[in-house]
């Protein structure tokens, strides 16, 4: 039997053998990996896991059911596992030479060839881009990517008649549907578009169809307005920031890398990995910088908070990047957590490196970094301010990007704080239970747009209980915030100043974030938020936090016996009002405990303000929301200055039962000047003065300023106990 | 200088050198450990950590402040760290021979000798047993335990006049206070009493004071009614269950082991470790069995949920037990997580074993086990039903104990479920932030008694919105539940039946818990709760769960725009009512997701019932409560049968985005007979019948029953798809 299989292979014409595979790896690459399989433990275990799973499945009857269910349902999951299984089988055929894997793929492809031509629109389709095998076209594109590679991987084993059947039956209807019926969608500059191009392009390479590949590269009209190259030009900034944010770069990086990898073999002349000054390398690095030390992606825009860099997408991207971009030790730390590699040249090489670096303490090199947004990098951006090493890392995310397409949130000038691996000032992420059929088929839930995307769900200013840009995505897409200045070279004093002047009519916002560490080791974030308007407004500045309230410096009225929502629209209706306080001319403080650290927010209150404790969960009839607390500062004014100092302090150990430095060291906040020109604030810390003088209108680096008896260079000056910190 | 120190030691009389130290270790033991210090990595690192910490502290000025603050405050924490530092310094003196450690302890002891005689009652004292150095006498007893050992460890270096000063100034006032002023408290059978006896006894051994040791052993009147031996007789059942529950055995095991260890050296004739058929060994084993796979103690009674077996108490107990009871490989798994050892013979031996077992996969041998409660083991008890290995372990805790002294909760016939390391059906634990000064000095908060101890906070029956025994501790102490039958030999079918007939007047409860695993691998808990009364009552059966609500089979009215507490007393006032449903003649189901598994509760509803979704957090003006969900079944009836099937199913992976078996396989519950004699229930599972026939009055093992067309032996019979599972 084994002999017969071998003969089958040998009688195929040599030319066909030479041309395929090309998409995932080449024949030479496969041979080299084969030789390494037993050599490097991580490669061995990755191979064995794939083989074991595949062997268990391919003995079962092939199931290609008529599409019926939404995500999480039987037919959805079956088609999803089918394409992964076909791809894995194709890889295994090349690595083992066992033709049973190839035959199994061929048989399944023939079933798809029978099913696909007559498929109607999916019965569960609700999106504007409905699918055929799945409820949305995006999943059909996923299917094309992996099924295309599977076909290519076993191409040399398929009789010519079957090839025709498969190419015309399984692939053509799907490609036609995406490129004709959904032409507009196919040409969109959006993560769906990347998947669609990758799918059609990979199938093109697998089926030797130049037309498909050209449409994939340059759009259906082959004019470069749509297509993969345009996706590479327009969705990334020059430094690799992906406009939809870290959660979606995690998703989009897969088709980018898989299609680029296939093009690298099939059209080496394109030099796709060098394209745009290696933008795909930058994208990967930027994506990884936008993670917490536990590997989870920062939950900006629509984002599932559980998603981390051990996901299949990142395993694949790193396996490809390692080979084409050279070995990056930071990626090795990621690969170690992933604990598996893809079975290509890069994966084998990572597995070899892991043996060399066996006892090394691999950590990902998180650093302070800023990314511009937009194709030209000048549509706002995001600053990641970092301080501390390894488990003690503090990361402040200051977001002043453009809207971020359809998954963007109305969160101009938002800040988030991670510390010691914990999310401290939080972003709700998205309201979605991906893959869970009972929760609307795993799709985004209505509370996603109604709450999670709204401004009140973020740590930034809400004017008159309406969201930025009136919560209108199209209006939001037209504008972006702007960084006006930043200084990030000194880890003990990192400053970013950004402005937003379009989110509300006649309201200008300037938020200055100072992240500093004093000689005592204590870390502070001084958040100076200036808002100016000719008319009186209600200004709400929320701090969504994770943790247990420990202490407040002020008395409040708790709603102990009855709770009502905070408002009735724009996300406010999802917050229960738990307590309220009215405070006058003071510095208010509240301390909470998150895991084993204390955090205090000290807020300057001139005149009067209302303070609100709120919690998500109101107006949630389906129990779709988590119940998370927020502290909201509310002011009525035309113009207003918010100064909040977020202090990281102390240590709590419930096992050893000790509590250290549980009290904030900030004592008082005073403002001696605040106008269009300058803000001068003094923060008393353990009896010493932290003084911040800041220009509000002139941000040139070398300009000399003089105010409040202080003279300084550049937009800001910080002194502590009389000594300059700049 | 070093020479001078050595001479100092040598000129002390030989007899004194021979007698001390005795409490923590002997001189010979110290010498042997000294030789091992560099030999075993875990011993080396434990020694280095202690030395580093101590070296950093003893160069600072000695601070013995006048007591002022509650727990978490400066003076509290200072005295607490002082006694640990003195003990550690004493150990280091013996292991390094460096007299600086001894001198430092002596100096501090002299400061205590000056402070203690004139101390008034602590200004923050609020308990019935106030302390002097601390707010409560319990902490003063802790001080005596460690300070007594410290004194003993450096005894040989202290000039005679200083000895007199320290014994009369530092120790005598404290011992007198505990044994005279707080005589009743000292003689109490309670964890406080164990600490008090250990403190006075260890000081007695350290100061060669027979009177102290005798009071510690036999009570202040030396008649054996109080004292350590009585504590050993009365607080444990014969199989080692500690009546206050796992959280407090974790605490009490320390003075038990430390004093027993000292007695083992000082009064070997007592054979204290063999006492009562090695009850201290059994106590340690039982304490460890009452943990989750992450090492956390089951949160029965007043319990901090974070507390796990890496705490100092367990490190100490295992370090002593390892030597006196022989090497237990299960303890090694625990020691590995603890990642440190105490610096005695046992600790050194564990460190040596760790080298031998370096590459072994050490796991604690969790098993199904039942413990009786009470000195005779016949005051009810607890069953821990287990199924599965390692990370896949399922643990059901069925509690039918006595009240458990002052930290007991009103939770007769309560069940809790842990699965795959997660708490699934939860116990609130205690409302307390131990060690955090801002939260009432780290003491138990008012919500502890008002909510956490009440019946509604547990997964057991509440009659007419009042707690068991009217929430009266004294009444609760008079009674205990009783197990009437159990069968735990077959992991696929474990059954425990227990009854409670005193918690409410004229109400009899019989709860039968079946934990079973079918051939498909799915695990189910069938919970048959029979309640009988001549009068009509409101019966509430809550299931407090951890997780995200995924689906309900029934329609409910959600309180989306206004929330009110569920009731106004006995704990009900702390629950917000989130939703309510009225259901008729049906099987209702609700599914939630906890971490990466699905759980469904299917409930039989004959006639009608009210279903309530509630959440803790109402009437909590200080924000002391966590916000956790509960599902409550409410029936109005004289007698009622609740049948609930808790099913563990499926798998969810948000990183890989798959969801498997998200639906329960239970379809319907039917009851064909329910009366004083028998309950016969049928549960339809994927189209097959699971049939449980149970006697409600005759529990002898070999009795033959016949009902509903079935004939069987013993109290119950279970068939699935026509085949017997017994």
Interface residues (C-beta under 8 A of the other chain):
Chain A: X72 X77 X80 X304 X306 X307 X308 X310 X311 X312 X433 X434 X435 X436 X437 X438 X439 X442 X548 X549 X550 X551 X558 X560 X561 X562 X563 X564 X565 X576 X578 X579 X591 X593 X613 X615 X617 X618 X619 X620 X621 X623 X626 X627 X652 X654 X655 X656 X657 X658 X659 X660 X662 X663
Chain B: X72 X77 X304 X306 X307 X308 X310 X311 X312 X433 X434 X435 X436 X437 X438 X439 X442 X548 X549 X550 X551 X558 X560 X561 X562 X563 X564 X565 X576 X578 X579 X591 X593 X613 X615 X617 X618 X619 X620 X621 X623 X626 X627 X652 X654 X655 X656 X657 X658 X659 X660 X662 X663
